Amino acid sequence: MKNLILLGTLILWGFQGIGQTKKMTAFEPKQHGFKFDNTFKNIFIDALDWRTGGLCGGMVYSALDYYNTRGRSIPKTAYRPTEGSPLQKYLYDRQVTSLTSNLDKWGEIGFNPDGVRNSEFFNWGIENKTGSRINELRAYIDRGVPVPLGMQSVGEKDSDPGNHQVLAIGYDFGTPQDISNGNYKRKMRIYVYDPNFNGKTKTMVPNFKEETFYYLENPKKRWRTYFVDKNYSVKTPVRISLRDYPKDKKIHELVFEFAVGKDDLRGGNDNLNLSINYHGAATQRVYNINKGNKWIDNYSQYITIPLKSPVALNRIKSVQLNTVSGNDNFNLNALRINARGHLVNKQIYDKRGAPLKRFTGKDKSYKALINANPPILTRKPSNHRTAGNAGKRIPLSRKKIDKLRFWIRTGDDDLRGGNDNLNIVIHYKNGKQQVIKNVNKGTRWQDKSVNSVDITLNTNIVNISEISRVVLQTTFKGGTGGDNWNLNAIHIEAFKGGKFVGDYYKKGTKHNVLHRFTDKKKTFVAKR
């Protein structure tokens, strides 16, 4: 009799939509998702007066468009597209579509005065009956079709994310026994591509005590409920060049990061031109690199510029920025340039300030010097020997370590800047110490960003072991006016005359907090 009951239960659940084993679609976030995170800022939909805080829905819809369109592969770029670029415009358009096509759903789960419907909304995501969320999800996944999900924010804690959109790519509801006795609810897993975590598969599960859904990999990412977006329809996505670099050891393109400060670039008639100057070649000029678009304040824009003629890295002399404006001023807080070619992605310029450069009607230019001197032609060594020590090179082992390079990755909470900054103290084994104040130059280090700092050492050392420890200190006092921030990873490299000689310290990951700076935890010690 028990076996008959079990069989009947399985048949019933099969028709209602609960799967008995883990099922996945062919969508792989590493292959089919975007290679950059959803860090878009201050995006508004004018018609709805709706602040999205990013382009999660646009990235989900667009990734699905590329996945469903034969002959169109998702772009390989690891840089967030700049405002007004073809890819950014496409993502924005799909964001609008993802929201406007589901206004009824967002309105339904958004009405929850004082949390009176918390239990009701949570149960919508776990119950098994005709038309339930689980059954709607299974109807897609069982056919091998990824489906977007709309996520309703909990909004009770500062760490709670807002409303969100992800792509469901699989599920697991346990064994037949779990189905028969109702334990499927406590074993359910929904696997998603989240554009906030590129290349990762996230696992969404229910929390019955809090009546929320969260990621196993990131428990602080919580939502009250979700709905299955059945209104998605495929659109042919924008074609982005997928050209690979030839193996010629040359630089084929430059990637620029423009960190705009507290005064924006207006756009319209107020724009930015750029010139790339070479040793032994004509200048390459690019006009109106912002394409007439506004670059909002306190936000980074990324521009990729292919070189007309690929060159050796040492032939890139400088980059000149010029504003074309009437009465508009513009603050540039940081400029970073990466040179790219086959198996090459090298940062060749990184300057920051508060601001680094203020463009005005009278001061319209900024020069970034890359290689001041032209490359020296190499000659074959002569067979003649010189007398004495003339011409001898000092062995690398005897050269002093003259620079440390810090790679600092922030987490979900940024370093504010202003009066809340970061100091670094280097302690040497000979008892000396070197204090470098305000290494972020008063600028904000955005959450989930990687920031590099070069420090020239003032003490003669030849071995990394002569450094006893490195201390990171925050300058704020805590309380109402103080700023907390998360350090997720730190990497300290040592150099001798520009040549990398080894790591002093390397610890942390992209998504987990290594250290949270607060008024009670103001320091982090890096020690070998």
C-alpha positions as CSV (number, residue, x, y, z in Angstrom):
1,M,0.0,0.0,0.0
2,K,2.8,2.4,0.9
3,N,4.5,1.7,-2.5
4,L,1.2,2.5,-4.2
5,I,0.8,5.7,-2.3
6,L,4.4,6.7,-3.2
7,L,3.9,5.8,-6.9
8,G,0.7,7.9,-6.9
9,T,2.4,10.8,-5.3
10,L,5.2,10.7,-7.8
11,I,2.8,10.6,-10.7
12,L,0.8,13.5,-9.3
13,W,3.9,15.6,-8.7
14,G,5.3,14.8,-12.1
15,F,2.2,16.2,-13.7
16,Q,2.2,19.2,-11.4
17,G,5.8,19.9,-12.2
18,I,8.2,18.9,-9.5
19,G,11.3,17.3,-10.8
20,Q,12.8,14.3,-9.0
21,T,16.4,14.9,-9.8
22,K,18.8,17.8,-10.5
23,K,18.2,19.2,-14.0
24,M,20.3,21.8,-15.8
25,T,20.0,23.6,-19.0
26,A,23.0,24.0,-21.4
27,F,23.5,27.7,-20.3
28,E,27.0,28.0,-18.7
29,P,27.7,31.4,-17.0
30,K,31.4,31.2,-17.9
31,Q,30.6,30.6,-21.5
32,H,27.3,32.3,-22.1
33,G,27.3,35.1,-19.5
34,F,29.0,38.5,-19.7
35,K,32.6,38.7,-18.6
36,F,32.0,41.9,-16.6
37,D,29.9,42.5,-13.5
38,N,26.8,44.6,-13.3
39,T,28.4,47.7,-11.8
40,F,26.3,50.2,-13.8
41,K,25.4,53.2,-11.7
42,N,22.5,55.6,-11.5
43,I,20.5,54.3,-14.4
44,F,17.0,55.8,-14.6
45,I,14.0,55.0,-16.8
46,D,12.4,58.4,-17.4
47,A,9.0,57.2,-18.3
48,L,8.6,55.3,-15.0
49,D,10.8,57.4,-12.7
50,W,12.4,54.1,-11.7
51,R,15.9,53.8,-10.3
52,T,17.3,50.4,-11.2
53,G,20.7,50.6,-9.6
54,G,22.2,48.7,-12.5
55,L,21.3,46.8,-15.6
56,C,20.7,43.4,-14.2
57,G,17.5,42.8,-16.3
58,G,19.2,44.1,-19.4
59,M,22.2,41.8,-18.9
60,V,20.0,38.8,-18.3
61,Y,17.8,39.5,-21.3
62,S,20.8,40.2,-23.5
63,A,22.8,37.1,-22.4
64,L,19.7,35.1,-23.2
65,D,19.4,36.9,-26.6
66,Y,23.0,35.9,-27.5
67,Y,22.4,32.3,-26.2
68,N,19.3,32.0,-28.4
69,T,20.6,33.7,-31.6
70,R,22.7,31.5,-33.9
71,G,25.8,33.1,-35.2
72,R,26.0,35.8,-32.4
73,S,28.5,35.0,-29.6
74,I,28.4,37.1,-26.4
75,P,31.1,39.8,-26.3
76,K,34.4,38.8,-24.8
77,T,35.2,42.1,-23.2
78,A,35.9,42.1,-19.5
79,Y,35.3,45.9,-19.2
80,R,31.9,47.4,-18.5
81,P,30.7,49.2,-21.7
82,T,30.8,53.0,-21.6
83,E,27.8,55.2,-21.7
84,G,26.4,55.5,-25.2
85,S,28.4,52.6,-26.7
86,P,26.4,50.1,-28.9
87,L,26.5,47.4,-26.2
88,Q,25.5,49.8,-23.4
89,K,22.6,51.1,-25.4
90,Y,21.4,47.5,-26.1
91,L,21.7,46.5,-22.5
92,Y,19.7,49.6,-21.5
93,D,17.0,49.0,-24.1
94,R,16.6,45.4,-22.8
95,Q,16.5,46.6,-19.2
96,V,13.6,48.8,-20.1
97,T,11.8,45.9,-21.8
98,S,12.5,43.5,-18.9
99,L,10.8,45.9,-16.5
100,T,7.9,47.3,-18.6
101,S,6.8,43.8,-19.7
102,N,6.4,42.8,-16.0
103,L,4.9,45.8,-14.4
104,D,2.0,43.7,-13.1
105,K,4.3,41.2,-11.4
106,W,6.5,43.9,-9.8
107,G,3.4,45.8,-8.6
108,E,1.9,42.6,-7.1
109,I,4.9,41.6,-5.0
110,G,5.9,45.1,-4.2
111,F,2.7,45.8,-2.3
112,N,3.5,44.6,1.2
113,P,2.6,47.3,3.9
114,D,4.6,46.7,7.1
115,G,5.5,43.2,5.9
116,V,2.0,41.8,6.4
117,R,2.4,39.6,3.3
118,N,5.9,38.3,4.1
119,S,4.7,34.7,4.7
120,E,2.4,34.7,1.7
121,F,5.1,35.9,-0.7
122,F,7.6,33.5,0.7
123,N,5.3,30.5,0.3
124,W,4.6,31.4,-3.3
125,G,8.2,30.4,-4.0
126,I,8.1,27.0,-2.4
127,E,4.5,25.7,-2.7
128,N,3.5,22.9,-5.2
129,K,0.2,23.4,-6.8
130,T,-1.1,24.3,-10.3
131,G,0.4,27.5,-11.5
132,S,2.9,27.8,-8.6
133,R,6.3,29.4,-9.1
134,I,8.1,26.0,-8.9
135,N,5.9,24.5,-11.6
136,E,6.3,27.5,-13.9
137,L,10.1,27.2,-13.4
138,R,10.1,23.5,-14.1
139,A,8.0,24.0,-17.3
140,Y,11.0,25.9,-18.8
141,I,14.0,24.0,-17.3
142,D,12.6,20.6,-18.2
143,R,12.6,21.7,-21.9
144,G,16.2,22.9,-21.5
145,V,15.1,26.6,-21.6
146,P,16.7,29.1,-19.2
147,V,14.2,31.6,-17.9
148,P,14.5,35.0,-16.2
149,L,13.4,35.5,-12.6
150,G,12.3,38.7,-10.9
151,M,13.5,39.0,-7.3
152,Q,11.7,41.1,-4.7
153,S,13.9,42.8,-2.1
154,V,13.6,42.0,1.6
155,G,14.8,45.5,2.5
156,E,15.2,44.9,6.2
157,K,19.0,45.2,6.6
158,D,21.6,47.5,5.1
159,S,23.2,44.5,3.4
160,D,20.0,43.4,1.6
161,P,20.2,44.0,-2.1
162,G,17.3,45.7,-3.9
163,N,15.0,44.3,-6.4
164,H,17.0,42.1,-8.8
165,Q,16.8,40.0,-12.0
166,V,18.7,36.7,-12.6
167,L,18.5,33.8,-15.1
168,A,17.4,30.4,-13.8
169,I,19.5,27.7,-15.5
170,G,18.6,24.6,-13.4
171,Y,17.0,23.2,-10.3
172,D,17.1,20.3,-7.8
173,F,14.2,19.2,-5.6
174,G,15.8,16.1,-4.0
175,T,14.9,12.4,-4.2
176,P,11.5,10.7,-4.8
177,Q,11.3,10.1,-1.1
178,D,11.8,13.9,-0.4
179,I,8.9,14.5,-2.8
180,S,6.6,12.0,-1.1
181,N,7.2,13.3,2.4
182,G,7.4,17.0,1.6
183,N,11.1,17.4,2.4
184,Y,11.6,18.7,-1.2
185,K,11.1,22.2,0.3
186,R,14.2,21.9,2.5
187,K,16.3,20.5,-0.3
188,M,15.2,22.7,-3.2
189,R,18.0,24.4,-5.1
190,I,17.5,26.9,-7.9
191,Y,20.7,27.5,-10.0
192,V,21.0,30.9,-11.5
193,Y,23.3,33.2,-13.6
194,D,23.5,36.4,-11.7
195,P,25.1,39.3,-13.7
196,N,26.5,40.7,-10.5
197,F,28.9,37.7,-10.3
198,N,30.3,37.0,-13.8
199,G,31.3,33.5,-14.6
200,K,29.7,32.0,-11.5
201,T,26.7,29.8,-10.9
202,K,24.8,30.8,-7.8
203,T,22.6,28.5,-5.8
204,M,19.3,30.0,-4.4
205,V,17.7,28.3,-1.4
206,P,14.9,29.1,1.0
207,N,15.5,30.2,4.6
208,F,12.4,29.1,6.5
209,K,13.1,30.9,9.7
210,E,13.5,34.3,8.0
211,E,11.1,33.5,5.2
212,T,13.6,34.6,2.6
213,F,15.5,33.2,-0.4
214,Y,19.3,33.6,-0.4
215,Y,22.5,32.4,-2.1
216,L,24.4,29.5,-0.4
217,E,27.6,31.2,-1.7
218,N,26.6,34.6,-0.4
219,P,24.1,34.3,2.5
220,K,23.7,38.1,2.9
221,K,22.1,38.3,-0.6
222,R,18.5,37.8,0.4
223,W,15.1,38.3,-1.3
224,R,11.6,37.9,-0.1
225,T,10.2,36.0,-3.1
226,Y,10.6,35.6,-6.9
227,F,8.5,35.3,-10.0
228,V,9.1,33.5,-13.3
229,D,9.3,36.0,-16.2
230,K,7.2,34.3,-18.9
231,N,7.2,37.5,-21.0
232,Y,10.7,37.3,-22.3
233,S,11.0,37.0,-26.1
234,V,14.2,36.8,-28.0
235,K,15.6,39.8,-29.9
236,T,18.6,39.7,-32.3
237,P,21.4,41.2,-30.2
238,V,24.0,43.8,-31.4
239,R,27.0,42.4,-33.1
240,I,30.3,43.1,-31.3
241,S,33.7,42.3,-32.9
242,L,35.2,39.1,-31.5
243,R,38.5,39.5,-33.4
244,D,41.5,37.8,-31.6
245,Y,44.9,39.4,-31.6
246,P,47.6,38.0,-33.9
247,K,50.7,36.6,-32.3
248,D,52.9,39.5,-33.3
249,K,54.0,40.7,-29.8
250,K,52.5,44.1,-30.5
251,I,49.9,46.3,-28.8
252,H,46.6,46.3,-30.8
253,E,44.3,48.4,-28.5
254,L,44.3,50.6,-25.5
255,V,41.6,50.4,-22.8
256,F,40.9,53.6,-20.9
257,E,39.2,54.0,-17.6
258,F,38.1,57.6,-16.9
259,A,37.0,58.0,-13.3
260,V,34.8,61.1,-13.3
261,G,34.8,63.2,-10.1
262,K,32.3,65.5,-8.5
263,D,31.8,67.5,-11.7
264,D,30.5,65.6,-14.7
265,L,31.2,65.8,-18.4
266,R,28.1,67.3,-19.8
267,G,28.0,66.0,-23.3
268,G,26.1,67.6,-26.1
269,N,28.5,70.3,-27.2
270,D,30.9,69.7,-24.3
271,N,32.9,66.6,-25.1
272,L,36.3,65.0,-24.9
273,N,38.9,64.4,-27.6
274,L,41.9,62.0,-27.3
275,S,45.3,61.8,-29.1
276,I,47.7,58.9,-29.0
277,N,51.3,60.0,-29.6
278,Y,53.9,57.6,-30.8
279,H,57.7,57.5,-31.2
280,G,58.4,57.4,-34.9
281,A,54.8,57.4,-36.2
282,A,52.0,59.8,-36.8
283,T,49.6,60.8,-34.0
284,Q,46.3,58.9,-33.9
285,R,43.4,61.2,-33.0
286,V,39.9,60.2,-31.8
287,Y,37.3,62.9,-31.6
288,N,34.3,63.0,-29.2
289,I,35.1,59.8,-27.4
290,N,32.0,60.2,-25.2
291,K,29.9,60.4,-28.4
292,G,28.1,63.4,-27.1
293,N,26.8,61.5,-24.1
294,K,26.9,62.8,-20.5
295,W,29.4,61.1,-18.2
296,I,27.8,61.3,-14.8
297,D,29.8,62.3,-11.7
298,N,31.5,59.8,-9.4
299,Y,31.4,57.0,-11.9
300,S,34.0,55.3,-14.2
301,Q,33.6,55.1,-18.0
302,Y,35.6,52.5,-20.1
303,I,36.6,53.2,-23.6
304,T,38.5,50.7,-25.9
305,I,40.4,52.3,-28.8
306,P,41.9,50.0,-31.5
307,L,45.3,51.2,-32.7
308,K,45.3,52.0,-36.5
309,S,48.7,50.3,-36.7
310,P,49.8,47.9,-34.0
311,V,53.0,48.9,-32.4
312,A,55.5,47.7,-29.8
313,L,54.7,48.9,-26.3
314,N,57.8,51.1,-26.0
315,R,56.7,53.1,-29.1
316,I,53.7,54.5,-27.3
317,K,54.9,57.9,-26.1
318,S,51.9,59.6,-24.5
319,V,48.1,60.2,-24.5
320,Q,46.7,63.7,-24.7
321,L,43.2,64.6,-23.5
322,N,41.4,67.8,-24.7
323,T,38.0,69.0,-23.8
324,V,35.8,70.8,-26.3
325,S,33.5,72.9,-24.2
326,G,31.9,76.3,-23.7
327,N,31.3,77.0,-20.1
328,D,31.3,73.5,-18.7
329,N,33.9,72.3,-16.2
330,F,34.8,68.6,-15.7
331,N,36.7,66.8,-13.0
332,L,38.8,63.7,-13.8
333,N,39.7,61.9,-10.6
334,A,41.7,59.0,-12.2
335,L,43.0,57.8,-15.5
336,R,44.0,54.2,-16.1
337,I,45.3,52.8,-19.4
338,N,45.8,49.2,-20.2
339,A,47.6,48.0,-23.4
340,R,46.3,44.8,-24.9
341,G,47.6,42.4,-27.5
342,H,48.1,38.6,-27.8
343,L,48.4,37.3,-24.3
344,V,49.1,40.9,-23.1
345,N,47.0,43.0,-20.8
346,K,49.4,45.4,-19.2
347,Q,48.5,48.5,-17.2
348,I,50.7,51.3,-18.5
349,Y,49.3,54.3,-16.7
350,D,47.5,54.8,-13.4
351,K,47.2,58.3,-11.9
352,R,44.7,59.5,-9.4
353,G,43.8,62.7,-7.5
354,A,41.0,64.7,-6.0
355,P,40.7,65.7,-8.8
356,L,43.6,64.5,-10.9
357,K,42.6,67.2,-13.4
358,R,40.0,69.8,-13.5
359,F,39.1,70.8,-17.0
360,T,37.9,74.4,-17.4
361,G,37.2,76.9,-20.2
362,K,40.8,78.1,-19.8
363,D,42.5,74.7,-19.0
364,K,41.4,72.2,-21.5
365,S,44.3,69.6,-21.8
366,Y,46.0,66.8,-19.9
367,K,48.9,64.7,-21.0
368,A,49.6,61.2,-19.8
369,L,53.2,60.4,-20.4
370,I,53.8,56.7,-21.1
371,N,57.4,56.4,-22.6
372,A,59.3,59.7,-22.6
373,N,62.3,58.3,-24.4
374,P,62.2,56.6,-27.8
375,P,63.2,52.9,-27.9
376,I,66.9,52.2,-28.0
377,L,68.0,50.1,-31.0
378,T,69.6,46.9,-29.7
379,R,73.0,46.0,-31.1
380,K,74.9,42.8,-31.2
381,P,77.5,42.6,-28.3
382,S,81.1,43.3,-29.3
383,N,83.8,40.6,-28.9
384,H,86.1,43.2,-27.4
385,R,86.3,43.2,-23.6
386,T,86.7,46.4,-21.6
387,A,89.2,46.7,-18.8
388,G,88.2,46.6,-15.1
389,N,84.6,46.7,-14.1
390,A,83.4,49.1,-16.8
391,G,80.2,47.9,-18.4
392,K,79.5,45.2,-15.9
393,R,75.9,44.8,-14.8
394,I,74.9,44.5,-11.2
395,P,73.3,41.0,-10.6
396,L,69.6,41.2,-9.8
397,S,70.1,39.5,-6.5
398,R,72.3,42.5,-5.4
399,K,70.0,45.2,-6.6
400,K,67.7,46.8,-4.0
401,I,64.0,46.5,-3.9
402,D,62.8,49.9,-4.8
403,K,59.0,49.6,-5.2
404,L,56.0,47.7,-3.8
405,R,52.8,47.5,-5.8
406,F,49.6,47.0,-4.0
407,W,46.5,45.5,-5.6
408,I,43.5,46.1,-3.2
409,R,40.1,44.7,-4.0
410,T,37.1,46.2,-2.1
411,G,34.0,44.2,-1.3
412,D,30.3,45.0,-1.0
413,D,31.1,48.2,1.0
414,D,33.3,50.9,-0.6
415,L,36.1,53.1,0.8
416,R,34.4,56.5,0.8
417,G,37.3,58.9,0.4
418,G,37.1,62.5,1.4
419,N,38.0,62.4,5.1
420,D,37.8,58.5,5.1
421,N,41.0,57.3,3.6
422,L,43.6,54.6,3.7
423,N,47.2,54.9,5.1
424,I,49.9,52.2,4.6
425,V,52.8,51.7,7.1
426,I,55.7,49.5,6.0
427,H,57.7,48.0,8.9
428,Y,61.3,46.9,8.1
429,K,63.2,44.4,10.2
430,N,66.0,46.9,10.9
431,G,63.5,48.8,13.0
432,K,62.7,51.6,10.5
433,Q,59.2,52.2,9.2
434,Q,57.7,54.1,6.3
435,V,54.3,55.8,6.5
436,I,52.4,56.6,3.4
437,K,49.3,58.6,4.1
438,N,46.1,58.8,2.1
439,V,47.1,56.3,-0.6
440,N,43.7,56.7,-2.3
441,K,44.3,60.5,-2.6
442,G,40.9,61.2,-1.0
443,T,39.0,59.5,-3.9
444,R,36.4,56.9,-3.5
445,W,37.3,53.2,-4.1
446,Q,34.0,51.8,-5.4
447,D,32.7,48.6,-4.0
448,K,33.8,45.4,-5.9
449,S,36.7,47.3,-7.5
450,V,40.4,46.6,-7.9
451,N,42.7,49.5,-7.0
452,S,46.5,49.6,-7.5
453,V,49.0,51.7,-5.6
454,D,52.8,52.0,-6.2
455,I,55.0,52.9,-3.2
456,T,58.6,53.8,-3.7
457,L,60.7,52.4,-0.7
458,N,62.9,54.8,1.3
459,T,65.0,52.1,2.9
460,N,67.7,50.0,1.2
461,I,66.7,46.3,1.1
462,V,67.6,43.6,-1.3
463,N,65.4,40.8,-0.1
464,I,61.6,40.7,0.5
465,S,62.3,39.0,3.8
466,E,63.7,42.3,5.1
467,I,60.1,43.6,5.4
468,S,58.6,42.5,8.7
469,R,55.0,43.5,8.1
470,V,52.7,45.9,6.2
471,V,49.9,47.6,8.0
472,L,46.8,49.1,6.4
473,Q,45.1,51.8,8.5
474,T,41.8,53.7,8.0
475,T,41.6,57.3,9.0
476,F,38.0,57.6,10.1
477,K,36.8,57.7,13.7
478,G,33.6,55.6,13.4
479,G,30.2,56.6,14.6
480,T,27.8,58.7,12.6
481,G,30.4,60.4,10.5
482,G,32.7,57.4,10.0
483,D,32.8,55.0,7.1
484,N,33.1,51.2,7.2
485,W,34.5,49.4,4.3
486,N,35.2,45.8,3.2
487,L,38.6,44.5,2.1
488,N,38.2,41.3,0.0
489,A,41.7,40.8,-1.2
490,I,45.2,42.2,-1.1
491,H,48.2,41.4,-3.3
492,I,51.6,43.0,-2.6
493,E,54.3,42.7,-5.3
494,A,58.0,43.6,-5.0
495,F,60.0,45.2,-7.9
496,K,63.7,45.9,-8.5
497,G,64.2,48.6,-11.2
498,G,60.9,47.9,-12.7
499,K,61.4,44.1,-12.8
500,F,59.0,41.9,-10.7
501,V,60.9,39.8,-8.2
502,G,58.2,38.2,-6.2
503,D,55.1,38.5,-4.0
504,Y,55.4,39.8,-0.5
505,Y,51.8,38.9,0.4
506,K,48.7,37.6,-1.4
507,K,45.5,36.7,0.3
508,G,41.7,36.9,-0.2
509,T,39.1,36.2,-2.9
510,K,36.8,38.1,-5.2
511,H,33.6,37.5,-3.3
512,N,34.4,36.9,0.3
513,V,35.3,39.6,2.9
514,L,38.9,39.3,4.2
515,H,38.7,42.2,6.6
516,R,35.9,44.7,7.5
517,F,37.3,48.1,8.6
518,T,35.2,49.7,11.4
519,D,35.8,52.1,14.2
520,K,36.9,49.1,16.3
521,K,38.9,47.4,13.6
522,K,40.9,50.1,12.0
523,T,43.9,48.1,10.9
524,F,44.8,45.0,8.8
525,V,48.3,43.4,9.1
526,A,49.9,41.7,6.1
527,K,52.7,39.5,7.3
528,R,54.6,36.7,5.6
